[in-house]
């Protein structure tokens, strides 16, 4: 199979050092048809400009208004597809140590014309398995066989389903994306002969509102729209809420009373919004 052009889609908020390491790692793989599309989502300073000094061949887009997680990846992917990319690689910027033959192993999977998405093994920064064939997450009764920290899509499939659902903003957009692909007749596959490392929480752990409100809202919303037994939905809702309560208790034990209150309030507001968000 010819080495089709791959658009590397990256977004950052105050994470230039992580993005720099990610690009450096991706440029070291044995694949010579990559184009980089990096969106800076209103970082607090101009440090992102050093990315152009280090990598003058990348496409660096600086927004004038902050975009949501879903909006920024949709926006950058549109640019990449218009630029002639046959595939897009949507990947978190806090990733590194991609296998040298990462794309040489994954792109040939697309010989199957019905394959819309392919993924790999994902490791922690300590080299421990975060996600592989034996440890994929089960979300709301749906088996996530592709690590959502980084995956390759055929642009034809991406355009057909319309990319990420921007109504979600962030969280569960991965689940909904895979569901939309499958419902449209596209296949999803993982090849665990290659891997990369993911730090996790580099940006969202600092965004209290987003990490509690949208996680809870979208969790409730997703439970509503999926065709699952009521008993299972109640169990998942309980588990979802318990995570947020435990998070609040953890910070409260550290004496962070205001933060604990914010977590509870944002989570409760998200729960209410999840029940009224239109399908």
C-alpha positions in Angstrom: 0.0 0.0 0.0 1.3 3.5 -0.9 2.3 5.8 1.9 -0.8 8.0 1.9 -0.5 11.5 3.4 -1.3 11.6 7.1 -2.4 14.8 8.8 -1.2 14.8 12.4 -3.9 16.7 14.4 -2.7 18.3 17.7 -4.3 20.8 20.1 -2.8 22.5 23.1 -3.5 25.0 25.9 -0.3 26.0 27.7 1.4 22.8 26.8 4.1 23.8 24.3 6.8 21.7 25.9 4.6 18.6 25.7 3.6 19.4 22.1 7.3 19.9 21.2 8.2 16.5 22.5 5.2 14.9 20.8 6.2 16.4 17.4 9.8 15.4 17.9 8.8 11.8 18.6 6.4 11.6 15.6 9.1 13.1 13.3 11.4 10.2 14.3 9.1 7.5 13.0 9.9 5.8 9.7 7.2 7.5 7.6 8.0 10.4 5.3 4.5 11.6 4.3 3.3 13.4 7.5 1.8 16.9 7.7 1.4 18.6 11.1 -1.6 20.7 12.1 -1.3 22.3 15.5 -3.9 24.5 17.1 -3.0 26.7 20.0 -6.2 27.2 22.0 -5.4 30.6 23.5 -2.4 29.8 25.7 -1.5 32.3 28.4 1.7 33.4 26.6 3.4 33.2 23.2 5.6 30.2 24.0 3.8 28.2 21.3 5.5 30.3 18.7 8.8 28.5 19.5 7.2 25.5 17.8 7.6 27.3 14.5 11.2 28.0 15.2 11.9 24.4 16.1 9.6 22.9 13.3 9.2 25.5 10.5 7.3 23.0 8.3 4.3 22.5 10.7 1.0 24.3 10.2 0.5 26.3 13.4 -2.9 27.9 13.9 -3.5 30.4 16.7 -7.2 31.0 17.5 -8.7 34.4 18.4 -11.4 32.7 20.5 -11.0 29.5 22.5 -12.6 26.5 20.9 -13.9 23.4 22.7 -12.0 20.1 22.5 -14.4 18.8 19.8 -14.4 22.1 17.9 -10.6 22.4 17.6 -10.1 18.8 16.3 -12.9 19.3 13.8 -11.5 22.6 12.7 -7.9 21.2 12.2 -9.1 18.1 10.6 -11.1 20.1 8.0 -7.9 21.9 7.1 -6.0 18.7 6.8 -8.6 17.0 4.6 -8.7 20.1 2.4 -4.9 19.9 2.2 -5.2 16.4 0.6 -4.6 14.2 3.7 -5.9 10.7 3.1 -5.8 9.9 6.8 -5.8 12.0 10.0 -4.1 11.0 13.2 -6.0 12.6 16.1 -3.6 12.4 19.1 -3.2 14.1 22.5 -0.3 16.4 22.7 1.0 14.8 26.0 2.2 11.7 24.0 5.6 10.5 23.1 7.8 7.5 22.2 5.9 6.3 19.2 7.2 3.1 17.7 9.6 3.7 14.8 7.3 1.6 12.5 4.1 3.1 14.0 2.5 4.2 10.7 4.2 1.5 8.6 2.3 -1.0 10.7 -1.0 0.8 10.9 -1.6 2.4 7.5 -1.6 -1.0 5.6 -4.6 -2.0 7.7 -6.6 0.4 5.5 -6.3 -2.0 2.6 -9.7 -3.0 3.9 -11.8 -0.4 2.2 -14.4 -0.7 4.9 -12.0 0.2 7.7 -12.6 3.6 9.2 -10.4 3.7 12.3 -7.3 2.0 13.6 -5.4 2.2 16.8 -2.5 0.7 18.8 -1.3 0.0 22.3 -1.1 2.9 24.7 1.4 3.0 27.5 2.0 5.3 30.5 5.1 7.5 30.7 6.5 4.8 32.9 6.1 2.3 30.2 3.2 0.4 31.8 0.2 -0.6 29.8 -2.5 1.9 29.8 -4.6 0.3 27.1 -4.0 -2.8 24.9 -6.0 -5.6 23.5 -6.5 -7.1 27.0 -7.3 -4.0 28.9 -9.6 -1.9 26.7 -12.1 0.2 28.5 -15.8 -0.8 28.5 -17.8 2.4 28.5 -21.5 2.1 29.0 -21.7 -1.4 27.6 -19.6 -0.4 24.5 -16.2 -2.0 24.1 -13.6 0.7 23.2 -11.1 -1.3 21.2 -9.1 1.7 20.1 -7.2 3.8 22.6 -8.8 7.2 22.4 -5.5 9.0 23.3 -4.5 8.5 19.6 -6.1 6.9 16.6 -5.9 7.1 12.8 -9.0 7.7 10.7 -9.7 7.4 7.0 -10.7 11.0 6.0 -13.6 9.6 4.0 -15.1 8.0 7.1 -14.4 11.1 9.2 -16.2 13.4 6.7 -19.1 11.0 6.4 -20.0 11.1 10.1 -19.2 14.7 10.5 -16.3 14.4 12.9 -16.8 14.9 16.6 -20.2 15.9 18.0 -19.5 19.5 19.0 -22.5 19.5 21.3 -20.5 17.3 23.7 -17.6 19.9 24.0 -15.3 17.2 25.7 -15.7 13.8 27.3 -17.5 10.7 25.7 -16.8 12.3 22.3 -14.6 9.2 21.6 -17.4 6.8 22.5 -19.9 8.7 20.3 -17.4 8.9 17.4 -16.8 5.1 17.4 -20.6 4.5 17.7 -21.2 6.8 14.7 -18.6 5.0 12.6 -20.0 1.6 13.4 -23.6 2.8 12.7 -22.4 4.1 9.3 -21.0 0.7 8.4 -17.3 1.4 9.0 -15.0 -1.1 10.8 -12.7 -0.3 13.7 -9.6 -2.2 14.5 -6.5 -2.1 16.7 -3.0 -3.4 15.9 -1.1 -3.8 19.1 2.2 -4.5 17.5 3.1 -0.8 17.9 2.6 1.7 20.7 3.1 5.2 22.2 3.1 6.7 25.7 0.5 9.0 27.2 0.9 11.2 30.2 -2.8 11.9 30.9 -4.4 14.8 32.7 -1.7 17.3 31.6 -4.4 19.9 30.6 -7.8 18.9 31.9 -6.6 18.2 35.5 -6.2 22.0 35.8 -9.6 22.8 34.4 -12.0 22.1 37.3 -15.2 23.1 35.6 -14.6 21.2 32.4 -13.4 18.0 34.1 -16.4 17.8 36.3 -19.3 19.5 34.5 -18.8 18.1 31.1 -17.7 14.7 32.3 -20.9 14.3 34.3 -23.2 16.0 31.8 -21.9 13.8 28.9 -21.9 10.7 30.9 -25.6 11.1 31.8 -26.4 12.2 28.2 -24.7 9.2 26.7 -26.5 6.8 29.1 -29.8 8.3 27.9 -29.1 7.9 24.2 -27.7 4.3 24.3 -30.0 1.4 24.0 -29.1 -0.3 27.3 -31.1 -2.1 30.0 -32.4 0.4 32.7 -30.7 -1.7 35.4 -27.3 -1.2 33.7 -27.9 2.5 33.2 -28.7 2.9 36.9 -25.5 1.0 37.8 -23.4 3.1 35.5 -24.9 6.4 36.7 -24.1 5.4 40.3 -20.6 4.5 39.4 -20.2 7.8 37.5 -21.5 9.9 40.4 -19.4 8.0 42.9 -16.2 8.9 41.1 -17.0 12.6 41.4 -17.9 12.4 45.0 -14.7 10.5 45.8 -12.7 13.2 43.9 -14.4 15.9 46.1 -13.6 13.9 49.3 -10.0 13.4 48.2 -9.3 17.2 47.8 -11.3 17.9 51.0 -9.0 15.6 53.0 -6.1 17.8 51.7 -7.8 20.9 53.2 -9.0 22.2 49.8 -12.5 23.1 50.9 -13.4 25.5 48.1 -12.2 23.1 45.4 -14.2 20.3 46.9 -17.3 22.5 46.8 -16.6 23.4 43.2 -16.4 19.8 42.2 -19.7 18.9 43.9 -21.5 22.0 42.4 -20.1 21.5 38.9 -20.8 17.8 38.9 -24.4 18.4 40.1 -25.0 21.1 37.4 -23.6 18.7 34.8 -25.9 15.9 36.0 -28.9 18.2 35.6 -27.8 19.4 32.2 -27.2 15.8 31.1 -30.9 15.0 31.7 -32.2 17.9 29.7 -29.6 18.0 26.8 -31.5 17.3 23.6 -30.7 14.1 21.8 
